[in-house]
Amino acid sequence: MSYLRVLLGIDLAHPPGKIFEFAAISVVFAALGRVVRGVTTVGAATGAVICFVLLWAGGLAGLTALLMVFLLTWATTRVGYSRKQPFGTAEGHSGRNALQVLANLGVSAGCAVLYAHFPNRGLIGAMAAALAEPAADTVSSEIGQAVGGAPRLITTWRTVAEGTNGAITLMGTLVGAFAAIVVALVFFAFGKLGRASSVVVALSGIAGMVADSLLGATIEGRGRMGNNAVNFISTAVAAIVGFLIVS
């Protein structure tokens, strides 16, 4: 217990009612993700821990933003599923595993832990941006592959085969930006961020999405980095930009 208290920056002995409430909500969230096959069993357990941390640090804003990220990404992975299968880019039937969950949400959870220790607006901005980025990146990729048309490599703008790392489409980019805005609006609606900071968060999420494509077209495309590492770095980029500007 004392280890968790130090790690998360929370008092696990007070109030116990909130601890159990947040834990119950996190378990329900994880179970939902597993039932709809958005995550594997271990991925669901990992998501439950992240949900708990975000709920404790960000309150209903953190929970709602996480739920929005999940719904946006889960729904868009189902769009044009049969079209994506031949290219090997369709989401697995069992959902995302623990490493994929950590790659996309680990940075936001880390920001939440830091916020619990050092509460300031910059860390809320970083946490929000780190949630906006995976929403933007996944939605842009899934929709782009499903209905975006011929993709172009972000570094050269040449038309490339579907499923190529670093390839983007106009439609995918637009809906990805919309996803980042939706997540930013959650924090604005709950009063966690002001109007200007919410714009920064949305732009930070979009910046992370672009960084993901650039890394995909260069380092990942040359086999020097895996997709999970690219996703983690991209969310970190979004969080850093959000933190520096919102602070």
Order of alpha helices (4+ residues) and beta strands (2+ residues): alpha-alpha-alpha-alpha-alpha-alpha-beta-beta-alpha-alpha-alpha
